[in-house]
Amino acid sequence: MEELRRRNEELERELIKSLQREERMKMELQTLCERVRVAEEAEERLCSQLGDLEAETVDHAQEYRANLVALMEQLEAAHKFIESASFDP
């Protein structure tokens, strides 16, 4: 009978340890879930910011190209003017 009582006490201690481990694991899981949520929100913000930057970059590239074309046209007009002025007596 004493053996059964000791065994029962041992099983109860193991059960308490197991329940404590389970509680710690639940808390760790909650912490990890919160960290994942925060990371996902940060990822969404970064993706949004990246999209905005990409759109801004495209706008800048288009403006740069338009300015470059305008300067090339001005340069061509200046060359024509110089050529016409140098051939006129």
CNS distance restraints for C-alpha pairs under 8 A (distance, minus, plus):
assign (resid   1 and name CA) (resid   5 and name CA) 6.33 0.50 0.50
assign (resid   2 and name CA) (resid   6 and name CA) 6.22 0.50 0.50
assign (resid   3 and name CA) (resid   7 and name CA) 6.07 0.50 0.50
assign (resid   4 and name CA) (resid   8 and name CA) 5.95 0.50 0.50
assign (resid   5 and name CA) (resid   9 and name CA) 6.17 0.50 0.50
assign (resid   6 and name CA) (resid  10 and name CA) 6.06 0.50 0.50
assign (resid   7 and name CA) (resid  11 and name CA) 6.12 0.50 0.50
assign (resid   8 and name CA) (resid  12 and name CA) 6.09 0.50 0.50
assign (resid   9 and name CA) (resid  13 and name CA) 6.19 0.50 0.50
assign (resid  10 and name CA) (resid  14 and name CA) 6.22 0.50 0.50
assign (resid  11 and name CA) (resid  15 and name CA) 6.01 0.50 0.50
assign (resid  12 and name CA) (resid  16 and name CA) 6.18 0.50 0.50
assign (resid  13 and name CA) (resid  17 and name CA) 6.19 0.50 0.50
assign (resid  14 and name CA) (resid  18 and name CA) 5.98 0.50 0.50
assign (resid  15 and name CA) (resid  19 and name CA) 6.06 0.50 0.50
assign (resid  16 and name CA) (resid  20 and name CA) 6.10 0.50 0.50
assign (resid  17 and name CA) (resid  21 and name CA) 6.07 0.50 0.50
assign (resid  18 and name CA) (resid  22 and name CA) 6.06 0.50 0.50
assign (resid  19 and name CA) (resid  23 and name CA) 6.14 0.50 0.50
assign (resid  20 and name CA) (resid  24 and name CA) 6.21 0.50 0.50
assign (resid  21 and name CA) (resid  25 and name CA) 6.10 0.50 0.50
assign (resid  22 and name CA) (resid  26 and name CA) 6.14 0.50 0.50
assign (resid  23 and name CA) (resid  27 and name CA) 6.25 0.50 0.50
assign (resid  24 and name CA) (resid  28 and name CA) 6.15 0.50 0.50
assign (resid  25 and name CA) (resid  29 and name CA) 5.99 0.50 0.50
assign (resid  26 and name CA) (resid  30 and name CA) 6.16 0.50 0.50
assign (resid  27 and name CA) (resid  31 and name CA) 6.19 0.50 0.50
assign (resid  28 and name CA) (resid  32 and name CA) 6.09 0.50 0.50
assign (resid  29 and name CA) (resid  33 and name CA) 6.01 0.50 0.50
assign (resid  30 and name CA) (resid  34 and name CA) 6.18 0.50 0.50
assign (resid  31 and name CA) (resid  35 and name CA) 6.23 0.50 0.50
assign (resid  32 and name CA) (resid  36 and name CA) 6.10 0.50 0.50
assign (resid  33 and name CA) (resid  37 and name CA) 6.14 0.50 0.50
assign (resid  34 and name CA) (resid  38 and name CA) 6.18 0.50 0.50
assign (resid  35 and name CA) (resid  39 and name CA) 6.06 0.50 0.50
assign (resid  36 and name CA) (resid  40 and name CA) 6.04 0.50 0.50
assign (resid  37 and name CA) (resid  41 and name CA) 6.22 0.50 0.50
assign (resid  38 and name CA) (resid  42 and name CA) 6.17 0.50 0.50
assign (resid  39 and name CA) (resid  43 and name CA) 6.07 0.50 0.50
assign (resid  40 and name CA) (resid  44 and name CA) 6.19 0.50 0.50
assign (resid  41 and name CA) (resid  45 and name CA) 6.28 0.50 0.50
assign (resid  42 and name CA) (resid  46 and name CA) 6.09 0.50 0.50
assign (resid  43 and name CA) (resid  47 and name CA) 6.04 0.50 0.50
assign (resid  44 and name CA) (resid  48 and name CA) 6.15 0.50 0.50
assign (resid  45 and name CA) (resid  49 and name CA) 6.12 0.50 0.50
assign (resid  46 and name CA) (resid  50 and name CA) 5.95 0.50 0.50
assign (resid  47 and name CA) (resid  51 and name CA) 6.12 0.50 0.50
assign (resid  48 and name CA) (resid  52 and name CA) 6.30 0.50 0.50
assign (resid  49 and name CA) (resid  53 and name CA) 6.14 0.50 0.50
assign (resid  50 and name CA) (resid  54 and name CA) 6.06 0.50 0.50
assign (resid  51 and name CA) (resid  55 and name CA) 6.22 0.50 0.50
assign (resid  52 and name CA) (resid  56 and name CA) 6.16 0.50 0.50
assign (resid  53 and name CA) (resid  57 and name CA) 5.99 0.50 0.50
assign (resid  54 and name CA) (resid  58 and name CA) 6.24 0.50 0.50
assign (resid  55 and name CA) (resid  59 and name CA) 6.29 0.50 0.50
assign (resid  56 and name CA) (resid  60 and name CA) 6.18 0.50 0.50
assign (resid  57 and name CA) (resid  61 and name CA) 6.08 0.50 0.50
assign (resid  58 and name CA) (resid  62 and name CA) 6.14 0.50 0.50
assign (resid  59 and name CA) (resid  63 and name CA) 6.19 0.50 0.50
assign (resid  60 and name CA) (resid  64 and name CA) 5.99 0.50 0.50
assign (resid  61 and name CA) (resid  65 and name CA) 6.07 0.50 0.50
assign (resid  62 and name CA) (resid  66 and name CA) 6.12 0.50 0.50
assign (resid  63 and name CA) (resid  67 and name CA) 6.13 0.50 0.50
assign (resid  64 and name CA) (resid  68 and name CA) 6.05 0.50 0.50
assign (resid  65 and name CA) (resid  69 and name CA) 6.10 0.50 0.50
assign (resid  66 and name CA) (resid  70 and name CA) 6.17 0.50 0.50
assign (resid  67 and name CA) (resid  71 and name CA) 6.13 0.50 0.50
assign (resid  68 and name CA) (resid  72 and name CA) 6.11 0.50 0.50
assign (resid  69 and name CA) (resid  73 and name CA) 6.16 0.50 0.50
assign (resid  70 and name CA) (resid  74 and name CA) 6.20 0.50 0.50
assign (resid  71 and name CA) (resid  75 and name CA) 6.04 0.50 0.50
assign (resid  72 and name CA) (resid  76 and name CA) 6.05 0.50 0.50
assign (resid  73 and name CA) (resid  77 and name CA) 6.09 0.50 0.50
assign (resid  74 and name CA) (resid  78 and name CA) 6.07 0.50 0.50
assign (resid  75 and name CA) (resid  79 and name CA) 6.14 0.50 0.50
assign (resid  76 and name CA) (resid  80 and name CA) 6.21 0.50 0.50
assign (resid  77 and name CA) (resid  81 and name CA) 6.09 0.50 0.50
assign (resid  78 and name CA) (resid  82 and name CA) 6.10 0.50 0.50
assign (resid  79 and name CA) (resid  83 and name CA) 6.03 0.50 0.50
assign (resid  80 and name CA) (resid  84 and name CA) 5.96 0.50 0.50
assign (resid  81 and name CA) (resid  85 and name CA) 5.98 0.50 0.50
assign (resid  82 and name CA) (resid  86 and name CA) 6.03 0.50 0.50
assign (resid  83 and name CA) (resid  87 and name CA) 6.30 0.50 0.50
assign (resid  84 and name CA) (resid  88 and name CA) 6.28 0.50 0.50
